[in-house]
Amino acid sequence: MRIRTLAKLALAGLAYIYAAKLADTLFHGVFTPAPLAGAVVGLNILAGVIHLLFFLALLRQFAPEGNRP
């Protein structure tokens, strides 16, 4: 996947995470039903995986071959 696409997905994932936190803060208990809570957890995991893929692609593109961990 291209880094540009991953950057857009990572930004969308960040927006989702903060929107979910804001919704839970403003409407306490909105994610109480088990299916909805499961969907939120699954989307949070997906957003985390997208962030990981973005930073790995960033490392591959901008870090010199000899300086990679």
PDB file of N, CA, C, O and CB in Angstrom:
ATOM      1  N   MET A   1       0.836  -1.174   0.000  1.00  0.00           N
ATOM      2  CA  MET A   1       0.000   0.000   0.000  1.00  0.00           C
ATOM      3  C   MET A   1       0.887   1.245   0.000  1.00  0.00           C
ATOM      4  O   MET A   1       1.939   1.256   0.639  1.00  0.00           O
ATOM      5  CB  MET A   1      -0.955  -0.007   1.214  1.00  0.00           C
ATOM      6  N   ARG A   2       0.478   2.270  -0.697  1.00  0.00           N
ATOM      7  CA  ARG A   2       1.264   3.498  -0.756  1.00  0.00           C
ATOM      8  C   ARG A   2       1.177   4.271   0.545  1.00  0.00           C
ATOM      9  O   ARG A   2       0.180   4.197   1.262  1.00  0.00           O
ATOM     10  CB  ARG A   2       0.800   4.370  -1.909  1.00  0.00           C
ATOM     11  N   ILE A   3       2.235   5.016   0.841  1.00  0.00           N
ATOM     12  CA  ILE A   3       2.295   5.763   2.089  1.00  0.00           C
ATOM     13  C   ILE A   3       1.216   6.844   2.138  1.00  0.00           C
ATOM     14  O   ILE A   3       0.708   7.166   3.212  1.00  0.00           O
ATOM     15  CB  ILE A   3       3.677   6.389   2.264  1.00  0.00           C
ATOM     16  N   ARG A   4       0.868   7.401   0.983  1.00  0.00           N
ATOM     17  CA  ARG A   4      -0.176   8.435   0.934  1.00  0.00           C
ATOM     18  C   ARG A   4      -1.530   7.862   1.367  1.00  0.00           C
ATOM     19  O   ARG A   4      -2.262   8.492   2.130  1.00  0.00           O
ATOM     20  CB  ARG A   4      -0.282   9.030  -0.491  1.00  0.00           C
ATOM     21  N   THR A   5      -1.850   6.679   0.879  1.00  0.00           N
ATOM     22  CA  THR A   5      -3.088   6.011   1.254  1.00  0.00           C
ATOM     23  C   THR A   5      -3.090   5.655   2.731  1.00  0.00           C
ATOM     24  O   THR A   5      -4.091   5.837   3.423  1.00  0.00           O
ATOM     25  CB  THR A   5      -3.293   4.760   0.412  1.00  0.00           C
ATOM     26  N   LEU A   6      -1.946   5.140   3.212  1.00  0.00           N
ATOM     27  CA  LEU A   6      -1.846   4.789   4.623  1.00  0.00           C
ATOM     28  C   LEU A   6      -1.967   6.026   5.513  1.00  0.00           C
ATOM     29  O   LEU A   6      -2.551   5.959   6.595  1.00  0.00           O
ATOM     30  CB  LEU A   6      -0.525   4.072   4.895  1.00  0.00           C
ATOM     31  N   ALA A   7      -1.423   7.143   5.064  1.00  0.00           N
ATOM     32  CA  ALA A   7      -1.532   8.383   5.845  1.00  0.00           C
ATOM     33  C   ALA A   7      -2.991   8.822   5.958  1.00  0.00           C
ATOM     34  O   ALA A   7      -3.433   9.243   7.027  1.00  0.00           O
ATOM     35  CB  ALA A   7      -0.688   9.506   5.203  1.00  0.00           C
ATOM     36  N   LYS A   8      -3.732   8.725   4.862  1.00  0.00           N
ATOM     37  CA  LYS A   8      -5.146   9.088   4.896  1.00  0.00           C
ATOM     38  C   LYS A   8      -5.939   8.157   5.811  1.00  0.00           C
ATOM     39  O   LYS A   8      -6.802   8.605   6.567  1.00  0.00           O
ATOM     40  CB  LYS A   8      -5.734   9.059   3.487  1.00  0.00           C
ATOM     41  N   LEU A   9      -5.641   6.862   5.739  1.00  0.00           N
ATOM     42  CA  LEU A   9      -6.325   5.906   6.604  1.00  0.00           C
ATOM     43  C   LEU A   9      -5.960   6.124   8.072  1.00  0.00           C
ATOM     44  O   LEU A   9      -6.813   5.996   8.951  1.00  0.00           O
ATOM     45  CB  LEU A   9      -5.982   4.477   6.185  1.00  0.00           C
ATOM     46  N   ALA A  10      -4.691   6.452   8.337  1.00  0.00           N
ATOM     47  CA  ALA A  10      -4.269   6.719   9.709  1.00  0.00           C
ATOM     48  C   ALA A  10      -4.961   7.957  10.261  1.00  0.00           C
ATOM     49  O   ALA A  10      -5.361   7.978  11.425  1.00  0.00           O
ATOM     50  CB  ALA A  10      -2.753   6.891   9.778  1.00  0.00           C
ATOM     51  N   LEU A  11      -5.103   8.981   9.439  1.00  0.00           N
ATOM     52  CA  LEU A  11      -5.810  10.185   9.864  1.00  0.00           C
ATOM     53  C   LEU A  11      -7.281   9.878  10.142  1.00  0.00           C
ATOM     54  O   LEU A  11      -7.837  10.361  11.128  1.00  0.00           O
ATOM     55  CB  LEU A  11      -5.687  11.285   8.797  1.00  0.00           C
ATOM     56  N   ALA A  12      -7.907   9.090   9.292  1.00  0.00           N
ATOM     57  CA  ALA A  12      -9.299   8.697   9.521  1.00  0.00           C
ATOM     58  C   ALA A  12      -9.420   7.867  10.797  1.00  0.00           C
ATOM     59  O   ALA A  12     -10.389   8.011  11.543  1.00  0.00           O
ATOM     60  CB  ALA A  12      -9.843   7.904   8.316  1.00  0.00           C
ATOM     61  N   GLY A  13      -8.440   7.000  11.049  1.00  0.00           N
ATOM     62  CA  GLY A  13      -8.451   6.207  12.272  1.00  0.00           C
ATOM     63  C   GLY A  13      -8.322   7.066  13.513  1.00  0.00           C
ATOM     64  O   GLY A  13      -9.001   6.830  14.511  1.00  0.00           O
ATOM     65  N   LEU A  14      -7.450   8.064  13.454  1.00  0.00           N
ATOM     66  CA  LEU A  14      -7.313   8.995  14.579  1.00  0.00           C
ATOM     67  C   LEU A  14      -8.606   9.764  14.812  1.00  0.00           C
ATOM     68  O   LEU A  14      -9.042   9.925  15.953  1.00  0.00           O
ATOM     69  CB  LEU A  14      -6.157   9.976  14.328  1.00  0.00           C
ATOM     70  N   ALA A  15      -9.215  10.235  13.737  1.00  0.00           N
ATOM     71  CA  ALA A  15     -10.477  10.965  13.861  1.00  0.00           C
ATOM     72  C   ALA A  15     -11.551  10.072  14.475  1.00  0.00           C
ATOM     73  O   ALA A  15     -12.326  10.521  15.320  1.00  0.00           O
ATOM     74  CB  ALA A  15     -10.937  11.489  12.486  1.00  0.00           C
ATOM     75  N   TYR A  16     -11.599   8.801  14.047  1.00  0.00           N
ATOM     76  CA  TYR A  16     -12.574   7.867  14.603  1.00  0.00           C
ATOM     77  C   TYR A  16     -12.347   7.662  16.097  1.00  0.00           C
ATOM     78  O   TYR A  16     -13.295   7.710  16.881  1.00  0.00           O
ATOM     79  CB  TYR A  16     -12.502   6.525  13.870  1.00  0.00           C
ATOM     80  N   ILE A  17     -11.094   7.433  16.496  1.00  0.00           N
ATOM     81  CA  ILE A  17     -10.799   7.166  17.905  1.00  0.00           C
ATOM     82  C   ILE A  17     -11.229   8.339  18.780  1.00  0.00           C
ATOM     83  O   ILE A  17     -11.864   8.147  19.817  1.00  0.00           O
ATOM     84  CB  ILE A  17      -9.299   6.885  18.097  1.00  0.00           C
ATOM     85  N   TYR A  18     -10.878   9.562  18.357  1.00  0.00           N
ATOM     86  CA  TYR A  18     -11.246  10.717  19.160  1.00  0.00           C
ATOM     87  C   TYR A  18     -12.750  10.991  19.122  1.00  0.00           C
ATOM     88  O   TYR A  18     -13.311  11.463  20.111  1.00  0.00           O
ATOM     89  CB  TYR A  18     -10.488  11.937  18.685  1.00  0.00           C
ATOM     90  N   ALA A  19     -13.401  10.709  18.015  1.00  0.00           N
ATOM     91  CA  ALA A  19     -14.855  10.873  17.942  1.00  0.00           C
ATOM     92  C   ALA A  19     -15.555   9.873  18.869  1.00  0.00           C
ATOM     93  O   ALA A  19     -16.534  10.216  19.532  1.00  0.00           O
ATOM     94  CB  ALA A  19     -15.349  10.692  16.485  1.00  0.00           C
ATOM     95  N   ALA A  20     -15.052   8.640  18.910  1.00  0.00           N
ATOM     96  CA  ALA A  20     -15.641   7.639  19.800  1.00  0.00           C
ATOM     97  C   ALA A  20     -15.435   8.025  21.266  1.00  0.00           C
ATOM     98  O   ALA A  20     -16.334   7.854  22.089  1.00  0.00           O
ATOM     99  CB  ALA A  20     -15.032   6.250  19.524  1.00  0.00           C
ATOM    100  N   LYS A  21     -14.248   8.547  21.588  1.00  0.00           N
ATOM    101  CA  LYS A  21     -14.003   8.989  22.962  1.00  0.00           C
ATOM    102  C   LYS A  21     -14.903  10.164  23.334  1.00  0.00           C
ATOM    103  O   LYS A  21     -15.425  10.223  24.447  1.00  0.00           O
ATOM    104  CB  LYS A  21     -12.532   9.380  23.142  1.00  0.00           C
ATOM    105  N   LEU A  22     -15.084  11.094  22.405  1.00  0.00           N
ATOM    106  CA  LEU A  22     -15.954  12.239  22.655  1.00  0.00           C
ATOM    107  C   LEU A  22     -17.397  11.792  22.839  1.00  0.00           C
ATOM    108  O   LEU A  22     -18.084  12.271  23.741  1.00  0.00           O
ATOM    109  CB  LEU A  22     -15.855  13.248  21.507  1.00  0.00           C
ATOM    110  N   ALA A  23     -17.862  10.879  21.994  1.00  0.00           N
ATOM    111  CA  ALA A  23     -19.230  10.373  22.116  1.00  0.00           C
ATOM    112  C   ALA A  23     -19.434   9.673  23.451  1.00  0.00           C
ATOM    113  O   ALA A  23     -20.484   9.827  24.076  1.00  0.00           O
ATOM    114  CB  ALA A  23     -19.551   9.415  20.966  1.00  0.00           C
ATOM    115  N   ASP A  24     -18.449   8.910  23.894  1.00  0.00           N
ATOM    116  CA  ASP A  24     -18.566   8.214  25.174  1.00  0.00           C
ATOM    117  C   ASP A  24     -18.538   9.203  26.338  1.00  0.00           C
ATOM    118  O   ASP A  24     -19.182   8.974  27.362  1.00  0.00           O
ATOM    119  CB  ASP A  24     -17.439   7.185  25.329  1.00  0.00           C
ATOM    120  N   THR A  25     -17.800  10.294  26.185  1.00  0.00           N
ATOM    121  CA  THR A  25     -17.747  11.304  27.239  1.00  0.00           C
ATOM    122  C   THR A  25     -19.061  12.080  27.322  1.00  0.00           C
ATOM    123  O   THR A  25     -19.589  12.306  28.411  1.00  0.00           O
ATOM    124  CB  THR A  25     -16.579  12.268  26.995  1.00  0.00           C
ATOM    125  N   LEU A  26     -19.578  12.481  26.177  1.00  0.00           N
ATOM    126  CA  LEU A  26     -20.800  13.276  26.168  1.00  0.00           C
ATOM    127  C   LEU A  26     -22.047  12.447  26.478  1.00  0.00           C
ATOM    128  O   LEU A  26     -22.955  12.919  27.162  1.00  0.00           O
ATOM    129  CB  LEU A  26     -20.961  13.949  24.827  1.00  0.00           C
ATOM    130  N   PHE A  27     -22.088  11.236  25.985  1.00  0.00           N
ATOM    131  CA  PHE A  27     -23.241  10.357  26.175  1.00  0.00           C
ATOM    132  C   PHE A  27     -22.777   9.109  26.925  1.00  0.00           C
ATOM    133  O   PHE A  27     -22.654   8.033  26.341  1.00  0.00           O
ATOM    134  CB  PHE A  27     -23.901   9.978  24.802  1.00  0.00           C
ATOM    135  N   HIS A  28     -22.526   9.265  28.202  1.00  0.00           N
ATOM    136  CA  HIS A  28     -21.968   8.177  29.008  1.00  0.00           C
ATOM    137  C   HIS A  28     -22.853   6.927  28.921  1.00  0.00           C
ATOM    138  O   HIS A  28     -24.065   6.987  29.127  1.00  0.00           O
ATOM    139  CB  HIS A  28     -21.815   8.622  30.481  1.00  0.00           C
ATOM    140  N   GLY A  29     -22.215   5.805  28.612  1.00  0.00           N
ATOM    141  CA  GLY A  29     -22.924   4.539  28.533  1.00  0.00           C
ATOM    142  C   GLY A  29     -23.506   4.230  27.168  1.00  0.00           C
ATOM    143  O   GLY A  29     -24.241   3.254  27.016  1.00  0.00           O
ATOM    144  N   VAL A  30     -23.188   5.055  26.161  1.00  0.00           N
ATOM    145  CA  VAL A  30     -23.752   4.816  24.831  1.00  0.00           C
ATOM    146  C   VAL A  30     -23.209   3.513  24.232  1.00  0.00           C
ATOM    147  O   VAL A  30     -23.868   2.897  23.395  1.00  0.00           O
ATOM    148  CB  VAL A  30     -23.440   6.002  23.896  1.00  0.00           C
ATOM    149  N   PHE A  31     -22.034   3.100  24.647  1.00  0.00           N
ATOM    150  CA  PHE A  31     -21.431   1.867  24.113  1.00  0.00           C
ATOM    151  C   PHE A  31     -21.639   0.679  25.056  1.00  0.00           C
ATOM    152  O   PHE A  31     -20.864  -0.277  25.023  1.00  0.00           O
ATOM    153  CB  PHE A  31     -19.931   2.077  23.867  1.00  0.00           C
ATOM    154  N   THR A  32     -22.658   0.730  25.880  1.00  0.00           N
ATOM    155  CA  THR A  32     -22.921  -0.346  26.835  1.00  0.00           C
ATOM    156  C   THR A  32     -23.397  -1.645  26.177  1.00  0.00           C
ATOM    157  O   THR A  32     -22.969  -2.716  26.608  1.00  0.00           O
ATOM    158  CB  THR A  32     -23.949   0.110  27.832  1.00  0.00           C
ATOM    159  N   PRO A  33     -24.256  -1.606  25.158  1.00  0.00           N
ATOM    160  CA  PRO A  33     -24.671  -2.880  24.532  1.00  0.00           C
ATOM    161  C   PRO A  33     -23.465  -3.651  23.980  1.00  0.00           C
ATOM    162  O   PRO A  33     -22.594  -3.079  23.323  1.00  0.00           O
ATOM    163  CB  PRO A  33     -25.688  -2.613  23.392  1.00  0.00           C
ATOM    164  N   ALA A  34     -23.435  -4.928  24.255  1.00  0.00           N
ATOM    165  CA  ALA A  34     -22.286  -5.762  23.886  1.00  0.00           C
ATOM    166  C   ALA A  34     -21.933  -5.719  22.392  1.00  0.00           C
ATOM    167  O   ALA A  34     -20.752  -5.605  22.064  1.00  0.00           O
ATOM    168  CB  ALA A  34     -22.559  -7.183  24.284  1.00  0.00           C
ATOM    169  N   PRO A  35     -22.897  -5.805  21.483  1.00  0.00           N
ATOM    170  CA  PRO A  35     -22.507  -5.761  20.059  1.00  0.00           C
ATOM    171  C   PRO A  35     -21.875  -4.427  19.667  1.00  0.00           C
ATOM    172  O   PRO A  35     -20.924  -4.392  18.887  1.00  0.00           O
ATOM    173  CB  PRO A  35     -23.724  -6.021  19.176  1.00  0.00           C
ATOM    174  N   LEU A  36     -22.401  -3.343  20.203  1.00  0.00           N
ATOM    175  CA  LEU A  36     -21.848  -2.028  19.890  1.00  0.00           C
ATOM    176  C   LEU A  36     -20.454  -1.870  20.499  1.00  0.00           C
ATOM    177  O   LEU A  36     -19.553  -1.320  19.865  1.00  0.00           O
ATOM    178  CB  LEU A  36     -22.783  -0.915  20.400  1.00  0.00           C
ATOM    179  N   ALA A  37     -20.283  -2.348  21.712  1.00  0.00           N
ATOM    180  CA  ALA A  37     -18.966  -2.295  22.359  1.00  0.00           C
ATOM    181  C   ALA A  37     -17.963  -3.138  21.573  1.00  0.00           C
ATOM    182  O   ALA A  37     -16.814  -2.734  21.394  1.00  0.00           O
ATOM    183  CB  ALA A  37     -19.053  -2.791  23.828  1.00  0.00           C
ATOM    184  N   GLY A  38     -18.392  -4.298  21.109  1.00  0.00           N
ATOM    185  CA  GLY A  38     -17.512  -5.147  20.305  1.00  0.00           C
ATOM    186  C   GLY A  38     -17.114  -4.489  18.994  1.00  0.00           C
ATOM    187  O   GLY A  38     -15.971  -4.606  18.552  1.00  0.00           O
ATOM    188  N   ALA A  39     -18.062  -3.797  18.377  1.00  0.00           N
ATOM    189  CA  ALA A  39     -17.755  -3.094  17.128  1.00  0.00           C
ATOM    190  C   ALA A  39     -16.757  -1.969  17.372  1.00  0.00           C
ATOM    191  O   ALA A  39     -15.844  -1.765  16.572  1.00  0.00           O
ATOM    192  CB  ALA A  39     -19.038  -2.533  16.495  1.00  0.00           C
ATOM    193  N   VAL A  40     -16.926  -1.239  18.470  1.00  0.00           N
ATOM    194  CA  VAL A  40     -16.010  -0.145  18.798  1.00  0.00           C
ATOM    195  C   VAL A  40     -14.610  -0.689  19.069  1.00  0.00           C
ATOM    196  O   VAL A  40     -13.622  -0.122  18.601  1.00  0.00           O
ATOM    197  CB  VAL A  40     -16.524   0.647  20.021  1.00  0.00           C
ATOM    198  N   VAL A  41     -14.521  -1.773  19.814  1.00  0.00           N
ATOM    199  CA  VAL A  41     -13.217  -2.378  20.103  1.00  0.00           C
ATOM    200  C   VAL A  41     -12.562  -2.868  18.812  1.00  0.00           C
ATOM    201  O   VAL A  41     -11.368  -2.656  18.605  1.00  0.00           O
ATOM    202  CB  VAL A  41     -13.368  -3.548  21.108  1.00  0.00           C
ATOM    203  N   GLY A  42     -13.330  -3.516  17.952  1.00  0.00           N
ATOM    204  CA  GLY A  42     -12.791  -3.991  16.677  1.00  0.00           C
ATOM    205  C   GLY A  42     -12.281  -2.857  15.809  1.00  0.00           C
ATOM    206  O   GLY A  42     -11.220  -2.974  15.195  1.00  0.00           O
ATOM    207  N   LEU A  43     -13.028  -1.752  15.750  1.00  0.00           N
ATOM    208  CA  LEU A  43     -12.590  -0.607  14.963  1.00  0.00           C
ATOM    209  C   LEU A  43     -11.362   0.058  15.583  1.00  0.00           C
ATOM    210  O   LEU A  43     -10.503   0.561  14.858  1.00  0.00           O
ATOM    211  CB  LEU A  43     -13.724   0.406  14.831  1.00  0.00           C
ATOM    212  N   ASN A  44     -11.267   0.066  16.916  1.00  0.00           N
ATOM    213  CA  ASN A  44     -10.072   0.602  17.570  1.00  0.00           C
ATOM    214  C   ASN A  44      -8.844  -0.243  17.238  1.00  0.00           C
ATOM    215  O   ASN A  44      -7.766   0.299  16.992  1.00  0.00           O
ATOM    216  CB  ASN A  44     -10.276   0.664  19.095  1.00  0.00           C
ATOM    217  N   ILE A  45      -8.997  -1.545  17.229  1.00  0.00           N
ATOM    218  CA  ILE A  45      -7.880  -2.431  16.871  1.00  0.00           C
ATOM    219  C   ILE A  45      -7.481  -2.202  15.413  1.00  0.00           C
ATOM    220  O   ILE A  45      -6.293  -2.137  15.099  1.00  0.00           O
ATOM    221  CB  ILE A  45      -8.261  -3.924  17.100  1.00  0.00           C
ATOM    222  N   LEU A  46      -8.461  -2.081  14.529  1.00  0.00           N
ATOM    223  CA  LEU A  46      -8.179  -1.826  13.120  1.00  0.00           C
ATOM    224  C   LEU A  46      -7.443  -0.497  12.943  1.00  0.00           C
ATOM    225  O   LEU A  46      -6.506  -0.411  12.150  1.00  0.00           O
ATOM    226  CB  LEU A  46      -9.482  -1.824  12.306  1.00  0.00           C
ATOM    227  N   ALA A  47      -7.859   0.536  13.673  1.00  0.00           N
ATOM    228  CA  ALA A  47      -7.184   1.836  13.596  1.00  0.00           C
ATOM    229  C   ALA A  47      -5.738   1.709  14.083  1.00  0.00           C
ATOM    230  O   ALA A  47      -4.838   2.321  13.509  1.00  0.00           O
ATOM    231  CB  ALA A  47      -7.946   2.899  14.434  1.00  0.00           C
ATOM    232  N   GLY A  48      -5.512   0.927  15.127  1.00  0.00           N
ATOM    233  CA  GLY A  48      -4.148   0.716  15.626  1.00  0.00           C
ATOM    234  C   GLY A  48      -3.273  -0.009  14.618  1.00  0.00           C
ATOM    235  O   GLY A  48      -2.102   0.333  14.452  1.00  0.00           O
ATOM    236  N   VAL A  49      -3.825  -0.999  13.948  1.00  0.00           N
ATOM    237  CA  VAL A  49      -3.071  -1.739  12.932  1.00  0.00           C
ATOM    238  C   VAL A  49      -2.725  -0.826  11.755  1.00  0.00           C
ATOM    239  O   VAL A  49      -1.620  -0.900  11.218  1.00  0.00           O
ATOM    240  CB  VAL A  49      -3.877  -2.966  12.442  1.00  0.00           C
ATOM    241  N   ILE A  50      -3.652   0.022  11.358  1.00  0.00           N
ATOM    242  CA  ILE A  50      -3.392   0.979  10.274  1.00  0.00           C
ATOM    243  C   ILE A  50      -2.268   1.935  10.675  1.00  0.00           C
ATOM    244  O   ILE A  50      -1.399   2.246   9.860  1.00  0.00           O
ATOM    245  CB  ILE A  50      -4.680   1.777   9.924  1.00  0.00           C
ATOM    246  N   HIS A  51      -2.280   2.403  11.924  1.00  0.00           N
ATOM    247  CA  HIS A  51      -1.205   3.291  12.394  1.00  0.00           C
ATOM    248  C   HIS A  51       0.139   2.574  12.345  1.00  0.00           C
ATOM    249  O   HIS A  51       1.140   3.153  11.924  1.00  0.00           O
ATOM    250  CB  HIS A  51      -1.493   3.785  13.832  1.00  0.00           C
ATOM    251  N   LEU A  52       0.162   1.326  12.770  1.00  0.00           N
ATOM    252  CA  LEU A  52       1.396   0.548  12.736  1.00  0.00           C
ATOM    253  C   LEU A  52       1.904   0.405  11.302  1.00  0.00           C
ATOM    254  O   LEU A  52       3.093   0.594  11.044  1.00  0.00           O
ATOM    255  CB  LEU A  52       1.176  -0.839  13.365  1.00  0.00           C
ATOM    256  N   LEU A  53       1.013   0.074  10.372  1.00  0.00           N
ATOM    257  CA  LEU A  53       1.413  -0.061   8.971  1.00  0.00           C
ATOM    258  C   LEU A  53       1.931   1.256   8.403  1.00  0.00           C
ATOM    259  O   LEU A  53       2.887   1.269   7.628  1.00  0.00           O
ATOM    260  CB  LEU A  53       0.241  -0.560   8.135  1.00  0.00           C
ATOM    261  N   PHE A  54       1.299   2.363   8.789  1.00  0.00           N
ATOM    262  CA  PHE A  54       1.753   3.667   8.318  1.00  0.00           C
ATOM    263  C   PHE A  54       3.170   3.961   8.804  1.00  0.00           C
ATOM    264  O   PHE A  54       4.016   4.390   8.019  1.00  0.00           O
ATOM    265  CB  PHE A  54       0.796   4.766   8.788  1.00  0.00           C
ATOM    266  N   PHE A  55       3.434   3.736  10.085  1.00  0.00           N
ATOM    267  CA  PHE A  55       4.763   4.046  10.602  1.00  0.00           C
ATOM    268  C   PHE A  55       5.829   3.092  10.069  1.00  0.00           C
ATOM    269  O   PHE A  55       6.983   3.489   9.913  1.00  0.00           O
ATOM    270  CB  PHE A  55       4.750   4.004  12.116  1.00  0.00           C
ATOM    271  N   LEU A  56       5.466   1.853   9.791  1.00  0.00           N
ATOM    272  CA  LEU A  56       6.417   0.937   9.159  1.00  0.00           C
ATOM    273  C   LEU A  56       6.743   1.385   7.737  1.00  0.00           C
ATOM    274  O   LEU A  56       7.898   1.328   7.317  1.00  0.00           O
ATOM    275  CB  LEU A  56       5.857  -0.493   9.146  1.00  0.00           C
ATOM    276  N   ALA A  57       5.730   1.831   6.995  1.00  0.00           N
ATOM    277  CA  ALA A  57       5.971   2.338   5.638  1.00  0.00           C
ATOM    278  C   ALA A  57       6.809   3.613   5.682  1.00  0.00           C
ATOM    279  O   ALA A  57       7.675   3.823   4.832  1.00  0.00           O
ATOM    280  CB  ALA A  57       4.634   2.605   4.911  1.00  0.00           C
ATOM    281  N   LEU A  58       6.549   4.461   6.671  1.00  0.00           N
ATOM    282  CA  LEU A  58       7.323   5.688   6.834  1.00  0.00           C
ATOM    283  C   LEU A  58       8.781   5.361   7.138  1.00  0.00           C
ATOM    284  O   LEU A  58       9.692   5.993   6.604  1.00  0.00           O
ATOM    285  CB  LEU A  58       6.726   6.561   7.952  1.00  0.00           C
ATOM    286  N   LEU A  59       8.992   4.374   7.996  1.00  0.00           N
ATOM    287  CA  LEU A  59      10.356   3.951   8.330  1.00  0.00           C
ATOM    288  C   LEU A  59      11.076   3.424   7.097  1.00  0.00           C
ATOM    289  O   LEU A  59      12.232   3.771   6.857  1.00  0.00           O
ATOM    290  CB  LEU A  59      10.335   2.875   9.428  1.00  0.00           C
ATOM    291  N   ARG A  60      10.400   2.589   6.315  1.00  0.00           N
ATOM    292  CA  ARG A  60      11.016   2.028   5.113  1.00  0.00           C
ATOM    293  C   ARG A  60      11.369   3.096   4.088  1.00  0.00           C
ATOM    294  O   ARG A  60      12.389   3.000   3.406  1.00  0.00           O
ATOM    295  CB  ARG A  60      10.091   1.011   4.485  1.00  0.00           C
ATOM    296  N   GLN A  61      10.518   4.114   3.983  1.00  0.00           N
ATOM    297  CA  GLN A  61      10.738   5.124   2.945  1.00  0.00           C
ATOM    298  C   GLN A  61      11.799   6.148   3.333  1.00  0.00           C
ATOM    299  O   GLN A  61      12.576   6.575   2.480  1.00  0.00           O
ATOM    300  CB  GLN A  61       9.441   5.836   2.639  1.00  0.00           C
ATOM    301  N   PHE A  62      11.847   6.547   4.597  1.00  0.00           N
ATOM    302  CA  PHE A  62      12.695   7.676   4.965  1.00  0.00           C
ATOM    303  C   PHE A  62      13.934   7.327   5.780  1.00  0.00           C
ATOM    304  O   PHE A  62      14.852   8.144   5.848  1.00  0.00           O
ATOM    305  CB  PHE A  62      11.896   8.643   5.720  1.00  0.00           C
ATOM    306  N   ALA A  63      14.000   6.166   6.393  1.00  0.00           N
ATOM    307  CA  ALA A  63      15.200   5.781   7.147  1.00  0.00           C
ATOM    308  C   ALA A  63      16.176   5.087   6.216  1.00  0.00           C
ATOM    309  O   ALA A  63      15.787   4.197   5.459  1.00  0.00           O
ATOM    310  CB  ALA A  63      14.842   4.858   8.345  1.00  0.00           C
ATOM    311  N   PRO A  64      17.442   5.486   6.263  1.00  0.00           N
ATOM    312  CA  PRO A  64      18.439   4.806   5.448  1.00  0.00           C
ATOM    313  C   PRO A  64      18.532   3.328   5.833  1.00  0.00           C
ATOM    314  O   PRO A  64      18.252   2.954   6.972  1.00  0.00           O
ATOM    315  CB  PRO A  64      19.809   5.488   5.599  1.00  0.00           C
ATOM    316  N   GLU A  65      18.922   2.507   4.882  1.00  0.00           N
ATOM    317  CA  GLU A  65      18.976   1.051   5.085  1.00  0.00           C
ATOM    318  C   GLU A  65      19.819   0.664   6.300  1.00  0.00           C
ATOM    319  O   GLU A  65      19.435  -0.232   7.051  1.00  0.00           O
ATOM    320  CB  GLU A  65      19.535   0.371   3.841  1.00  0.00           C
ATOM    321  N   GLY A  66      20.961   1.323   6.505  1.00  0.00           N
ATOM    322  CA  GLY A  66      21.854   0.957   7.607  1.00  0.00           C
ATOM    323  C   GLY A  66      21.407   1.442   8.966  1.00  0.00           C
ATOM    324  O   GLY A  66      21.893   0.943   9.981  1.00  0.00           O
ATOM    325  N   ASN A  67      20.478   2.418   9.023  1.00  0.00           N
ATOM    326  CA  ASN A  67      20.050   2.993  10.301  1.00  0.00           C
ATOM    327  C   ASN A  67      18.745   2.438  10.816  1.00  0.00           C
ATOM    328  O   ASN A  67      18.219   2.931  11.814  1.00  0.00           O
ATOM    329  CB  ASN A  67      19.927   4.463  10.173  1.00  0.00           C
ATOM    330  N   ARG A  68      18.214   1.439  10.170  1.00  0.00           N
ATOM    331  CA  ARG A  68      16.945   0.858  10.642  1.00  0.00           C
ATOM    332  C   ARG A  68      17.192  -0.026  11.838  1.00  0.00           C
ATOM    333  O   ARG A  68      18.214  -0.708  11.918  1.00  0.00           O
ATOM    334  CB  ARG A  68      16.253   0.053   9.525  1.00  0.00           C
ATOM    335  N   PRO A  69      16.247  -0.017  12.781  1.00  0.00           N
ATOM    336  CA  PRO A  69      16.417  -0.879  13.969  1.00  0.00           C
ATOM    337  C   PRO A  69      16.276  -2.346  13.638  1.00  0.00           C
ATOM    338  O   PRO A  69      16.392  -3.192  14.524  1.00  0.00           O
ATOM    339  CB  PRO A  69      15.408  -0.511  15.038  1.00  0.00           C
TER     340      PRO A  69
END
